[in-house]
């Protein structure tokens, strides 16, 4: 019997966006498959059969009559492609447990990979596709389904050749600026002396169509085109920077792609916005020889975050890119879900940008990170500065990703007079630590292995403090050594 489903701990797990309980008194409930689809298309989750929920939100076991028969029926159905588009599960994902004499069946549904989505039921792509929000399972809109289909393709959307335009739609000043940056970053690069049309083709900004003529790719159009041309291919295209430094004024500065007084493309937006953000970041006085160096880790982290926002935008979705700068906070929002999933993005190591050619072009001028370590690096910089932990949020319908960066110190725990912090209000301190421990146990129960840095993000503490908590948890054991050390539940 797994400790995770000990009845004494049962009611601690409220039904939320990653947990679903069902009585299943008369066999497999029909809604089981809706929940399977919704978890697979969202961030994964757990379905527990043989459990009911009281009006006060607490749980109780109802039990299952013939769990072996129920399992056989479950496997027969999930392997039927007319009922479920794809089976993501193996034996280890479906387990039965005994809780005070009652049997329950626990189904752990992983997040589907982007190439496996959308996951749908009843052989009905648009009618049988679900996702999960705080209200429960809901039918996906056509826009959400089309977005998942775009993400499932091997070639990213920005590789497409736009044959309705010729390369005259490229803004010459934007391209000239890019080439200057490229030459400055890589002065000996073989592309530097190419004619501009051949240069566009080599960097992925243009390609030859079926008519044998050179046309911009969607990446080239987004990066170097004029806004009034871009919206003909991407009707929802919109880039918006808002500076809100005075609470008495709606915004103190604003930059919009549709204003008409500048190109409105991704390249110019990046450099204009980065300049506005960077000017208010404190620059320590640092010399390299006799030259002052003003580019700090914070500046680099902000650039990384801004590029990450722009190259992972689904430019077909509404609401556009919105960058909001407040006195002590920076918020970056972009249309589109996280392709690798929030958990993997925070862990790092896998790079899967939604617009690979845009990412390639930013890399060519020394901006952006292809190793998949961009977001973890941002977290490390913020931790080193002693600032509040960055917050990544993902929402659906429409798909949207939000990164919040605070330029403010973490709130210190208040102490009573001269007493040490660790001795302050012992009962409250113990209670908070136990909450952190429960979060760690729950996270490891679902994810099996995690690093101290990853767990630190989950419980919103420093990695050092998280290691102290882990060292005192008898049910957690380390795996590996030094920098490669991970942690898991002892009974796994």
N, C-alpha and C positions, 0 to 999 in steps of 0.2 A: 504494500500500500504506500503510495507516494505521499510524502508529507505535504505537498502542495494541495492535496485534496482531503486533508484531515478536517473533519467536521468542525473542530475547534477554530480553524482558520477560514472556514468556508465563507462566512458572511463578510469577510474582509474584501472579497472580490465582487464588487458591485457590477451589475450589467452595464457596460459602457460601450465605447466604439471598438473594442477589441475582444469582448467577451459576450457570449450569448448562451442562455440556458433555455432548455426545452424539456417538457415533461415526458413526451414520447410514450405515453401510456398505451396507445393503440398501434404502436409501430413507428416507423420513421415518419416524422411530420413533413408535410409538403414544404413548409417554410425552411426546412433544413437546407434545401438546395439553393434557395434565394440567399441565405446567409453564406453558403459556400462561395457563390459567385461574388457576393459583396466583399467578403474578406480577401478573396484572391485578387480582386481588382483594386483593393485599397492597400492596407498595410499588414494583411494577415490577421489571424485571430484564432480564438478557441471557442468551439461549440461543445457544450456539455449536455448530454442527453440523460434524462432521469433526475432532473432537478427542476423545482418550481420556485417562483418568487412571490413573496408575501407583499401586501400593500405597502408595508414600511420599507420595502427594498431588500429585506434580508432573504436568504435562500434556505431551502430545505430539500432534502432528497425525497423523491417519489419512487425511485428504484425502477429497474427494468426487468420484465418477466423472463425473457429468453434472450440474453445478451449475445450468445453465439449465433443464433438465427438472425438477430438484428444486424450483426456484423456482416454475415454472408449476404444479406439483402443489400446492405450498404455498398459492399464491394461490387456486387452485380450491377447496381444502378450507376455507380460512378464510372464504371468501365464502358457504359453504354453511351456512345457519342451522340445518340439521338436525344439523350437526356442531359448530359453534361459535355460541353465542348472539349474539355481536357481534364484528365486526372492528374493532380499535382501531388497526390499522397502516396506514401508507402506504408508498410505495416507499422513502422515506428510512430506514424502520425495518428494512429487510431488505437487507443488502449482502454481497457476496462479496469475499474477500481472498485473496491468494496469500502463503503462508508457506513459504519454502524449497522452492518447487516444488509444494506441496500447496495445494489450494483449500479454504477453510473458508467457511461461511455464518453470518453474525452476525445474530441477530434481537433487536432492542431492543424489549421489551414495556413500554409505559408503564403506570402505575397507572391503572385505570379511574376515571372520575368517579363520584361516589356515585349519580347517576341512571342510570348504565350497569350498576351492580352489581345482583345477582351475575352474574359471567361464568361460564358453565358449558358443558359439552360433551355431545355425543351426545343432545341434545334432552331431557336429564334434569336438572331443576333440583336435586333433592335427592341424586341419585346421581352427578352429573357436575360438582359444584362443588368447587373446590380452593382451598387457601391454602398459604402458605409459612412454615415455621419453620426453625430451625437443623438439623432432621433431614431437611428436604426437603419435598416436596409431601405434603399430607394432605387427606383428605376433610373438607369443612366439616360441622359439626354442624347440626342443624335450627335451633338457637338462633342460630348465626352467620348462617345464610341469612335467617332472619326479621329479624334485626337489620339486614342489608344492605337488605332490602326496605323496612323502616321508614324507613331513611335515604334511600332512593331517592325517596320521596314528596315532592311540592312542599310540602305542608302538614306542618309538624312535628307530632310526636305530642302535644305539649302544647296544641295548638289544639282537640283533640277535646272535645266536650261530654259530660260524664259524667251520663247521664240516670238512673242508679240513685240519685243523690243530689239533694237540693235544697240551696239555699244555706245552710241551717241548719248544715251541716257545717263552714262557715268559722269558724275560731277568732276571736272578736271582738277579743281582746286583740292577736293578731298583726296583724289588719287595722288596728286603731287605731294600732299602732306604725308600720305602713307609711305610713298617711295622715299621721301626724305628721312622718315623715322627708320625705315628698313635699312637704308644705306648707313645711317648713323650707328645702328645696332650691329649690322653685319657688313662692314665696309668692303669686304672682299667677296661678298656673295655673287655667284655667277649670274643672278637675275638682274643685278643693278644696271647693266648696260643694254638690256634688251629693249627693243621698241615697245611702246606702251601697250599695243594690242597683244603682242606676244607675252608681255609681262602679265597682263590680265589673265590670259589663259593659263600660264604657269602657276599662278597663285590660287587658281580655282575660282576666279571672279568672272570668267567668261568661258564659253565653249562653242564648238561648231554644231549647228543644228542640222536637221534633215535636209535643209535647203543649201547646205554647204557654206553658209555664212556664219560669222561670229556674232554670238548673242550673249548677253549677261546671264550668269547663273543667278539663282535667287539670293545666294550669298553675296555676289557682286552687287546686285541691286540693293540689298539691305545695307551693305557696308558703304557703297559709294554713290548710290542713286540719289535723285532728288525726291523729296517726300511725295509730291504729286504724281510721280511715276510709281513709287513703291506701293501706294494705296490702291493702285489698279490691280496689282497682283495680290496684295494683302489688305483687303478692305478694313480690317480691324486694327491695322498698324497705328500705334500711337506711343510716343515717348514723352514722359512728363517728369520734370524736376521741380520740386517745390521746396523753397527755403522758408522756414517758419520760425524765425528767431525772436519775433515780437508778438506776444500773445494778444495784443490789441489789434493786430493786423492779420488778415486772412493768410497772407504770405508776403514775405519781404523781398523775394526774388522768385521768378518762375521762368522756366525754359520749356517750350513745347515744340514737338516736331512739326506741328501744323501751323506754326505762327507765320511762315512765309518769308521771314527775314534772314533765314539761314537754310542750309541744305536739308536739314531734318533727318539725315541718315545716321546709322549706328556709329560710324567712325567719328563723325563730328560731335555727336551727342556724348560719346565716351570722354573725349578730351575736354569738352566744355564743362561737363559735370564733374569730372575728376579734379579739374582746376578749382572749381567752386568749393568742393569738399575739402581739398588739400590745404587751401589757404587758411583755414581755421584750426587745423591740427597743429598742436604745439610742436615746434622743431627745436630739439636740443642743439646747442652750439657744439659742433663736432668738426674737427679738421682731419683731412687726409693730405699730409704734406702741408702745402699752403692754401689748399682749396677747401672751402667749407662744404660739408656734406649734409644736405637737408633731407635726404630720403631715408626716413626711419622705417622700422618694421611695421608701424601702424599705417604709414602711407602705402607700403606694399600690400598690406592686408586689405586695405580699402579698395585699392586697384583690383586685387584679386576678386573681391566680392562683387565689384561692379561688372567686371568682365564675366564672371560666373552668372550673374543675373542676365546679361544680354545674350550670351551664347546658349543659354538654356530656356530662352523664351520661345513659346509656341506663338508665332506671329499671326496665326489664323484665329486665335481666340480673342474674345473681347476684353475690354478694360485696360489693356496696354501695360507697358512698363511704367511704374511710378516710383520715383526716388524722393523720399521726404527727409529733409535735414532740419532737425531741431537743435536747440542749444546744446544739449548733452546726449543726443540720440540720432542715429541714422537708420532709416528703414528702407529696404529695397524689396520691391514686389514685382513679380513677373508672372504673366500667364503661362500655365503649364505645370504639371506635377513633377515630382522628383523622379527622374528616369530610373535611377538605381535604388530608390527607396530612401527614406530619411535615415534609417539605421545604418545602411551602407555608406551613405554620404558622410555621416558623422565619423564613421570608422576610417574612411579614406582608403586609398589603394587602388580604386577602380575609377577610370575616367570614361564617361559615356555621355558627352555633351549632345544636346538635342540638335545643335547646328555645328557639325564638325568642321566645315570649311571656314565658318566665322572664327572658330577657335584656332584653326591653323593660321589664319591671317593675323590674329592678335599675337600668337606665338612668334610669328616672323618679325615682329617689332619688339619682342622681349616682354610681352605682357601675357599673363595667363599661365595656367599650370596644367600640363597634360597627365601628370602622374596620379591624379585623383586625390592629392593631398591638400588642395586649396582650402577647403572648409576646416579640416583639422588644424591647419596652420593658423587660420584666423582665430580659432579657439585658443591656441597656444599663446598667440600674441596678446590676446585679451587677458588671459590668465597671468602672463608675465607683467602686465600693466596693473594688475590688481583690480580690473574693472569687472562689472557684472557679467555673468556668463551670457554669450550671445544666444538668441532664441531663433530657432528655425521652425516655421509653421507651414503646414501643407493643408490646403482645403480643396474641396471639389465643387463642381456644378456652379460656376465654371472652375476649372482647374487653376490653382494659383499657389505660388510659393512665396513666403515672406521671410526675410532675414532682418532681425532687429539687433543693432549694435549700440550699446550704451557706452558713452565716454564718461562713466561715473564709477567711483570706487564702490566695492561691495559694502553693504551695511554691516558694521561690526556688531557683534553680540554685546548687548549692554551688560555691564557688570555692576554689582552692588558694592559701592564704596571701594575699598582696597582689596576685595577678594579677587582671586584669579578667575579668568573667564571660565575655565573648566569646572570651577566650583560654584559658579553662579546658578542659582535655582536648580538644584540637582535633579528634581523630578521632571522639570520641563526639558532639561538637557538630555536626560535619559529617554524621554518620550520622543524628542526629535531624532536622536540616534536610532531608536528602534524603527521609526518611520523610514529612515534611510536604509536600514537593514532589510526591511520588508520590500522596499523598491528594488534593491539589489537582488534579493531572492526571486522576486517575480520576474525581473528582467532575465536572469540567468535560466530560470525555468523554461522560458520561451526561446531564448537565443543560445543556450548551452554554454557558449564561451564568450568572454568579453575582457578587454584590457582595463586597467585601472583608469586610464584617461576616458575611455568610453563610459564607464560606470560613473565617473566624476561628472560627466555631462548630464547623465540621467538624474542624479541626485543633487545637481547644482552646487557642488563643493569643489575645492581644489583637488588635484590628483594626489597630492601629498596627504591631505586629510582623509581622502577615500581609501588610500592604502592602509592608514591606521585603523579605520573601521574594518576593513577586510581582514587585517591581521588578527582581530579579536573575534571573528566569526568562526566558530568551530565547524559549522556546516558548509563552509566555503574552503576550497583548496586551490593552490596555485598550480599552473601547468606551464612548464618552460622556465627559462631563466632570464634574468636581467631585462633587456629591452623587449624581448619576445615573450615576456611572461603574460599569461592569460589567467583567468579565474573561472571556476565552475562549481556547481553544487556538488557536495561530497557524494551524495547518493546517486548522481547521474552516471 
